[in-house]
Amino acid sequence: MASRLSDESVAEMFGIPADVIRQLRPASGRWAADHVAGLLRKTPPWLRDESAARAEADRRRHRAERKAARRLSWRGLWAEALGIPLDRIPGSVGRPTRAAIEAARREPPRWARETPPS
């Protein structure tokens, strides 16, 4: 297992506040030592100063919000197409293409078949 670094230690290495570094964590949610070593060898522009790091954090947050909104709209389309409540559609559901909807109607996924506990 790779060793992990705290947000505070990564922040100190790059001279950026820990609250900003926390928002820039990799997709894994943790700072692996080998990943940070690579960033130190070849520092991306968004880790070179605090303003660039804040701009990158804002960009990532905005992107995540757009992705969440898109997935919510997909969930709504799935609920409508399959005639089931929105809360039964998982957040990880994929795009409701015509082929995907037809396939789900032929053989409904588990989340569309199961009745919620009473």
Secondary structure, 3 states (H helix, E strand, C coil): CCCEECHHHHHHHHCCCHHHHHHCCCCCCCEEHHHHHHHHHCCCHHHCCHHHHHHHHHHHHHHHHHHHHHHHHHHHHHHHHHCCCHHHCCCCCCCCCHHHHHHHHHCCCHHHHCCCCC
